[in-house]
Amino acid sequence: MTQFRPDLAEWLSSELWPHGVKPDAPKVYALLDGARDAGIEPLVRNSDAPFSCLYSGELSADLSAAAPYLLHLEPHRPYTRQLLEQSWGQSWGCFAVAPAYVTLDELRQHFRTLLRVKDPQGNLLVFRFYDPRVLRVYLPTCTAEERRTVFGPAIRLIAETGTGNSLISYLADPAGGPSARVSLLPSADTLP
């Protein structure tokens, strides 16, 4: 007898698009760190989906390959399934959910404001907030004001956990509720 294990892409899709896809439904974006894997930039560029590099200007081939990208995801497109299956557990980046009226360019402009931070000595550093390992450590330490700054127009940020069998969803405005929710990949043991 084979043990049932839900399809990873189906589970992630149900978490990213819990209410399905409607014209007024929130949009989902992958915020990807090209430096994590040489396959990220080609996947983004070949997706035939709206995307934008967070870096601006003319980039060398090496910098373009290592840059962070914002990619609009649609649940039933092949590139989305490919991304979910290849990236999960690899710390490729996180997901940003924004209201339907927020454009890719508006989200890009906001996330660009977070790319550099100053250390206590005033040195400028690259802030890889989109790395799930960074996001999971940084967001819980934020004040309400810092949290608003990080989220900007996004309403939710979602990252894989370190276990590979769960994700953590952070809400921009928890409105008195929990600021984060962990969801586990269902297994045969948890099914009715």
Phi, psi and omega in degrees: 000131178270146181272138180284131171227120181302152177294127183302312182297323178294317179297313180297320178299320179293331177281322182283326181236066185296337181249016181078193182243118176227161182304326182262006180286152177302151178266149180244135179232146170263131176252101193251142180260100182303336181290344183284331184200137180295343181276353184291307182301313178298322178298316179297309184292329181269002184289337186063028180240158176298133178209167177206142174279138178285339176276152180242168179086184179282120183253144172293163180300320180294316180291322177299320180292331183261002185284160173277142181234147174248119185237125177288130181252144172234134191297332186253016180267142181303322181296329179292313178300315180300314180298312182299317182289321183281327188272334188299129180083002183251002181057042179287337183160202180226181178243143176240133178247130183228153176303154183303329183281347180279127182273163175303317181295320178296318179294318177301311181302319178296308184297332176298330181291346183260358187290338182230139176226162177255138174278175182302337179271359179090006178282138177282133180232152173282131180251107182271060182300335182283349175287122184301331179291328177281313183302316181296331180272321186283310187304317180297344180269353186285143169285171178301319180293316178298321179298316178298321179296317181294314184287320184056234181280352180287148179255343181207142171238134185233133180223152172291153173269176182289349184274337183084352180242019178203166175227161177236131182247119180259132178264140179296317180230096183291351177047049177085350179266191179294144181277348180212152178225132178260134176239133180263142172296121181299144176237174179302328182290335183262356181279147180295000000 
